[in-house]
Each structure stands twice: as C-alpha cells, then as structure tokens.
Amino acid sequence: MKQTPGSARDHADELRTGDRIVVTIKRLGINGEGVGYYRRKAVFIDGALSGEVVKAEVTEVQPKFIKAQLTEVEKRSPHRIEPPCPVFGVCGGCQIQHISYEGQLQAKTDIVREAFNRYAGIDQLKLKPILGMDHPWGYRNKAQLQVERRNGEIIAGLYEADSHSIVDISGCPIQHPKVNEAVEKVKSVLEELRIPLAKENGSKDGVRTIVVRHGFQSDQLQVTLVCANSSLPRQDDLIRLLRLSIDGLAGIALNVNPKRTSLIFGDRTITIWGADSMQESLSDLEFSLSPRAFFQLNPQQTVKLYESVRAAAGLTGRETVIDAYCGTGTIGLWLAPHAKEVRGIETIAEAVEDAKRNAERNGRHNASFHLGEAEDLLPRWVKAGLRPDVIVADPPRTGLDRRFLETVLKTKPNRFVYVSCNPSTLAKDSKVLIDGGYELQWAQPVDMFPQTSHVECCSLFVWNGKSGK
C-alpha cells in the first residue's frame, strides 16, 4: 500500500530492488504467495497471508508486477500458525503449513473463486463447500527422494528450489509414517553395505533416488532404487537386509536412469526380488502397481473426488461415457458400473496397457481404452455413429488442448465433467465452453494435497445450446 518513510518514490514504476514497502495482502495466489497492490501494481510476497499488513523488501520489478521478500508482519492473520515441519520454507514441498487448516480450506476456496472471476468473468460462481480431510497429515502414499552422503551419513530429500542442494526431509509429516519408516530402513541398509551413491561418483554408477510406495488398503510396500546402471555391488546382501528390516515388502526393483535429467525414472526397470507390482485398491477397485505406474498420491481424497465426478456425470446405466486424458483408467473404471459403456482415450501407450489390465482385473467389461488423441479419435467415433452422453476430462496443469475443446463443442454431449488441478486453466477453458453453449452448473473443490497450495476441482457443464458470447 505505501512505502516506508525515507523513500521518495511515489509510483510503482519507480521502485527498485532493495526498496522497502508496506503492503496489505488481499488474497493468496495460485502458488500460495500473498498478493497485494502497491500503487495499483500487483505485489507477490511469499509467506504473507490474506488480510495481513506486511513490510517487505523489493526483489524484482517487472512491467506488470513486483516481487518482494517478507521482512515483518505488522498486522497478523488469525489463521497464521507456527509450521510444524522444521524445513518448511526450505524444501519447497509444502507452501502453506503456516496457515491453520481451516484457513487453508478458505484460501483454496478463494483461489478457485478468484480464478473464475478473473479468467471467466464469473462473479457468482456456484461453488460447493470444499471437501477437506479430518486429519490433513500423513496422507502421501509415495516418496521419491534424492540421496547423498553428507558428513559421513546418507540423507534423503528434495532439491531446494533453484539449487542442487538436497534438503533432508526425514520424517516428513505429509508422508505416510510407513513410507518414512521404509525410507529410513533403506538408508540404513545402503549405509551398512557402503553402497555407492551416484551423486558422489559423478553419476557414473550408484543409487540416485529412493522411491517407496505404500498401499493404504493392502499395507504392502514397494521399494525402487533409481540407479545410473543396472546392477549394484553387494546386491544379494542388499536384498536380504531390506527383506529383514521392512515388514510388508512386496518387491524390490532397480530402475536404470543414466541420463542427467530432471526426470526421476529411466525407461528400464528390473525386479531384483519379489513381485513386479504391488497391490492396492480404491473402494472395490483393485490395482496392480508397477514401480512407474501412476496412482493418486492421496487415496482417501481420491475417493471423494471420484464420487464428485460420478455425481456430476448423473449416470443411470444407459449412458455412453468418454474418459478423455484417461491415464491408467481409474476414473473410467470408477464410472463403468453405472454406465452403459465407457471409452477411455490416452496418448501414453504404457498407461493404456495398464488401463486395459485394470479393466480386466476388475471385471469392467463395458470399459475399453484406446491409444491416441481425443481430438482425433472422438470425431472418428462420432462419424461412425457414436453419440456420447457424457465426456469426462482430467487434463494436466496446462489445461485442455484447444482442438479438444472445439471437438467437445462439435460433439455436444449433454454433460461435460472437467476435473482440474489448476484453477486458472480450468477457468480459462470454462469460458470457451460457456461461450460455446454450455452452462456451468457447479464446481466442487477437493483438497487433495493439504499443506500445499494445490487445489483440485470437479466442475459440471450442461449443454443448453445458448452461446455465452
């Protein structure tokens, strides 16, 4: 709102790095940062909360916005708390641990509402109450942690933002306790056997990453070591000690990734002991998960999300459903018992094969899965006589492909169900759908990732043939 005394700059465009300003925070941004205004110019301040008045030091000045670093909170939000994690603010895995859970749910609701207002021009959004968690901790079923030796012991963690420095996240409070426990056991065995780590060998050989997945329903654990090559010294001893120390261990695998890349996994996975996959379930759906198979990280909230999708689809058993961006088929398989037919579309061949196996395993014989792009397959099917009643889309953060949106508007299903992990792209795509003849009936936020700024949303669009333009 104003600069601190002693500065002569009256306009936002005159601000320079190092200047100190006082800002009233209006809302939280999509990444959990506080957003306020200085002389009508947006200011982004990490760690500041909605409703607070803060002092901050300018770190970046751009034509349309300012970034600043929080230095002092003059007026404190009632939702501000002491974050329980000792590396909060350093590891980058969580963005809003410093907000009470009630405050987090309110902030995420506001983020969704603000996105629709800003990008779709909707100021009276039919927004259902956000679906939160009773216990918003220990919910993540999978950890992918980089490893290195530091001061004579192995640490496992995440890379600090914009650096190659690993932040030790032992006992991470959002990971399931059994995941944390298994990671510690793996570290201990690697240390006992003096297994080399890739980070200390110039990435020529050794372990790069520890991956542990836990089945909340099956109680099985899966350990995968991502390595620079296909074998490790003392491999038999490694297997023996891991089996002895980790209860419920279903399998141990090596994934080979020799490339210097930000991608965790390489293309080749070798099972060195036990099963090639672990078992897990969502309600009555059962899945076999290979080390690289995608599965939702928060199974408890996934059930709430998928039930919201089912409610939006309004199925009576007579409908034909297209599951675009279907991945390994989880949403389509969830809907299949309530539909006449489900067809899933996915561009990744491995995911399509997983989806087909999942359908067979669960007896969902009215669900089929197809390799390709929805904007290519859907018009072909429509031309051949298919008339989908419902289309469900769960795209990546970048949102829906423009060609896909045009295909939906030409196909005109009665219901279009949009599952989104990015409120901004959801709102932008919503405007296209509304302008093309759809009415937004409601949006249902779901808190899939407590303590982070991410918010999932299921939205129902119903065809009414009236252009919103």
N, C-alpha and C positions, 0 to 999 in steps of 0.2 A: 504493500500500500504506500509506504513512504520510505525515504532514505533516512539513515541515521544522521544525527547532527554532524556538521563539519564537512559534508559533501555538497558541492554546488550544482550537481546535475539534476535538472528538473524534468528531463524527458527520458523515457526508456531507451531511446536510441543512443543516448549519450553515455549509458552505463558502460563500464569497463570491467574486465576481470579484476577481482580483488575488492571491488566496491561492496559496501555493506548496506543491506536494505532490510526493511521490516515489511512483512507480508502477512495478510490474513488468508488462511487456506480455505478455499471454497469447497473442494472435493478431492477425492483420490483419483489418480489417473489409472490407466489400464495396467500399468506395471507396479502399482501400489505407492507411487510417489504422490506427495502433496502438490496440489495445483492451486495457485493463487494468481493475482494480477498486480503488476506494477505499471502504473500509468497506462492501463488497458492492455498491457502486453503480458501474455501468459508466462508464469514463472513455475518451473518444476523443481521441487525440493524433496529429495529422498528423506524419509523418516518423519516428515511433517504430517500431521493428521487434520482431517476436516474440522473446521471450527477453531483451529488454533491460530494464535498470533505468534509469529516466529521471527527471530533475527537470522539472517543468512548472508553468506559471502558469495558474490557472483563468481561462477567458474566458467561460464560460457555465454556469449551473447550472439544470437542469430537474428536474422530479419524478423522472424515471426515468434520467437520465444527466447526465454532466458533460463539457464540452469544455475542453481545456487546450492551451496552446501549449508546445511543446518548448523547454526552455532549456539542458539539459545531459544528455549521455548518461553515466551512471555506470558501467554495465556494457554493453559494446558487443557486438552480434551479430557472429558470424564472417562473416555474409553482407553486412554493411554495406560499401559501396564509395563512392568519390567519383563522383558522377554526371558523365558526360562532357559533358552539354549545359550551356552557360553560363546558360541561362534556365530550367533545371529548378526547379520550385517557384514560378515566377512565371507562366509561360504557361498552365499547367494542362492541357496536352495529355497529359503523362505524369504518373503518380503514384508510380512505384516504380523509377525509374532508380537510386536509391541502394541497390538490392539486387542482388547478383550474379544472373546468370541462373538458376543452379542454385537459388538462394534464391527467386527469383520463381516458378519452377515448383512448388516445395514450398509456397509461400504460397498459390498459386492452388488447388492440390490441397486444402489445408487449408480454404480458403474454401468449396469445394464440399462437403467432408465436414461442416463445421460447419453449413452451411445445411440439409442433410438431417437432421442430428441435431436441430437447433433447431426446424425447421418441420414435419418429417415424422415425428419420433421414431425415425429410423433411425440406430442407432449402429454397425451392422455393414454399412456400405454396400459393395456390390460395385463398387469403383471401379477402372477400368483406369488404367494409368500415363498421365499427361498427355502429349499429343503436342506437343512443343515444336519450335523452329526451330534448325537448325545455326548460322545467322547471324541473330540476332534484331534486326537493324538494316536500315534502308533498304527496308522491306517495304511501305510505303503507296504505292498507285498513284495517289493523288489528293490534291490540296491545294485548300482553299477559304480564301483569306486576305484579310482586310480590308486596305485601303490608306489611307495618309495621307502628307502631306508633313510632315517634321519636320526642322528645322534645314537646310532647303533641299534635302533629298533624300527620295525616296519610300521608305517602309518598308512591308513586308507582314507580317502576322502574325495572331495571335489576340487576342481581347479578354481582358485579365486578369480573373480572377474578380471578380464583383460590381463591375465598373467599365466605363467606356467608353474606357479606355486600351489602345492596341494594343501588344502585346509583339512585337518584331521577332524572327521565327524563321528568319532567313536560314540556309540550310544545315542545316535540321532533320535530325537523324540518323536519325529513323524514316521520313522520306520517301525515296522512291527518288531517287538522285542526279540522274537526268534530270528529275524533277519540280522539284527545287530549282534546277537549271540553267535550266530553262524559265521559272520564276518570275523569276529574276534578269534574264533577257533581256527579259521583258515589262516589268518595272520600268524597265529601261534605255530601252526604246523610249518608254514613257509619259513619261519624264523628258525625253528628247531632243526630243520633239514638244510638250512642255509641255501634255499632255492634262489637262484639269481633273479633279479628284477630287471626288466627291460630298461627302466629309467637310469640304472647305474651302469648299463652296458652299451650305451649309445643306441638303444633299441635293436641291437643285433639279435639278442635272444633273451629269454626270461619272461616273467609274468608282467603284463602291463596293467591288467584290470581284474578285480574280483567281482563276479556277478553272482548274487544269491537271490533266489526266488522262493517264497513260502506260500503254500496252499492253505488259505484260511479254513477251507472246508475239509480238505484231505489231510492237513497237517504234515504234508510232505515238504522236503527241502531239496532244492536243486542248486548245485554249485558248478559254475563255469569259470574257468580261468582263461582270460584272453591273453594269448602269448604271441611273441614275434615269430616263433616257428612251431613245428608240430610235435615236439617232444620236450620233456623236462628231465633234468638229472634226478635220480632217486625217485622216479615216478611210482614204482611199486610201494615204496615206503610212504610216499605222499598219499596214495590211495588208502593204505592200511590205517594211517593215523587219522585221516579225515573220517573214515568209516567208524573208527573207535570213538571219536570225540563228538560227532554230530548225530544226535538222535533224529530218526525220521528221514535220513538221507536217501533220496530216490535214485540219484545219479550224479556222476562227476564227468564233466566234459572239458575238453580243450577247444577253444576257438582260435583259429590262426589268423592274425592280422598283422602282417609285416609292414604295412604302409604307415607312413607318418601322416595321419589324418585325424580329424576330429570325430570320425565315426568310431563307435566302440567296437563293433563286430566286424570281422572279416567274413569272406564268403564260405569258409570251410570250418565245419565243426566235427570233432571226433569224440565219441563217447569212450572214456577210458575205464569206466566202471559203472555198473548198474543199468538202469533203463535209459533209453534215448529221450524219453519225455517224462514229465511228472503229471499227476492227475490233479484236476481242480474242477470245481463246479460253481455255477451261479444258479441258485434255486434248484430246479430239476434238470438243468442243462449241464452235461459233463464234458470236460475238455481234456485233451492230451496236449501238454505244452512242451514243445522242444525249446532248447535254450534261446533261440532267436524269435520264437513265436510271440506275436503281440497279445497281451492280455491287459485288461484295465487294471490300473495300479491301486484302485480303491474299490474292492468288490462290494462292500456294504452300500456305498453310494451309487455304484453302477446299477444295482437292482432298482433303486429309486428312480434313476434316470430312465432306465428301460421301461419301467412301469408308466412313466410320464409319456414316453413315446407310444406305448400301447394305447393309453387313454386318448392321445391326440389322433392316432390312426382310426379310432372308432370302429374297430373290426367286429363283424357279425358272423364271420365264417364264409361269406360269399365274395370277398374282395380279392382282387389281384394286386399284389404289393411289389413295387420295385424298391430294392435296397441299394441305392447308389453309394459309391465310396464304401463298399460293404466290408473291407478288410477281411478278417477271418470269419465273418458271418454272424457275429454274436447278436446284433440287433435283428437281422432277418430270422435267425433261428428262434429268438425270443417271441417274434410275432407269428411264426408259422402255424402253431396250433390254433390260432384264432382267425386264420385267413384261408382262402381257397388255394391260392398259390403265391409263393414268394420267389422272386428272381433277384439275385444279388449280382452286382457289377463291380469289378475291381481291376486295377491296372497292374497289380503285382502278382505274378504267376504263383509264387510260393504261398501267398495269402489265399488265393483261390483254391489251391490244393488243400490247405488247412481247412477252409470253409466246407469243402466237399466231404472231407473226412469227419468234420464235426457234425454235419447233417446226417451222415450215415450212422455215426456212433449214437446219435440221439433219436434216430428213427423219424427225423423230419423229412419224410419222403416227398412232401409238396414244396420243398425248397431246393432250388438249383442255383449254381454260382458260375459266373461267366467272366472270362478274361477279356478286357477291353475297356474303352472309354464310354461312359454313359451317353455322351452326346453323339456317339456313333451307333451304339447298339440299340438305344431306345427308339430312334426314328425307324430303324430297320424293322424292329418288332412291331411298331405301330402300323407300318406299311403292310406287314404280314397279317394284321388283324387284331393285335393285342391292344386292349384298352385298359391301362392301369387305373385302378380306383384311387390308390394311394402311392405317392412317391416319398420315400424317406431318404434324407441325405445327411451324412455326418462327415463333412469335409475337413481337411487340415486347417490350420490357423489362417491361411491365406484366403479362405472362403471358397465360394462356388465359382467354377470356371464360367465365363460369360456365355460360352456356347452351350453349356449345360443349362443355364438359366433360360436361354432362348428356347432350348428343347422342351423344358418344362412348360413354358408359356404356349408352345405349339401343341403339346400333348394334352394339356388342360386336365390333369387328374382332379377329382373332387377335393382331395386333401393333399397338401404338401407339408411334410413334417421335417423341420430343419433342426438338427442337433448341432450346436456350435460351441467351440471352446474359445471363441474370440468375439466379444460383443460388438466390436467395431465393424468387422467384416459381416457379421450377422445383420447388423442394422443397414449397412450399405446394400447388401443383397436383398433385404426386405423391401427396400424402396423400389427395386426393379420388379419384384413380384407384385407389389401393391399397384404400381403404375401399369402392370400388365394384366390386371383383372382379378387379383387375389385380395382377400380381406384377412388381416391378421386378427385371429380370434383371441389368442392369449400367448403369453410367454411364461415359461416355468424355469427360474434359475435353480441350479443344483450346485451345492458346494462340494465338488469332487476333491478339492485339494486345500483343506484348512491350513491356515498359517501362511498360505501363498496368496498372491493377488489374482490367481486364475479363477474364473467362474464359468461353469458350463450352463447352457441354456437350451431348453427344448421349446420350439415355437410351432404353433399350428396355424397354417394358412388354408383358407377355404375358398374355392373358386366361386366368384359371383358374376364374372363376366363384365364387371364395370371397371373401366380404366381409372386409375387413381390420378392420372395426369390432369 
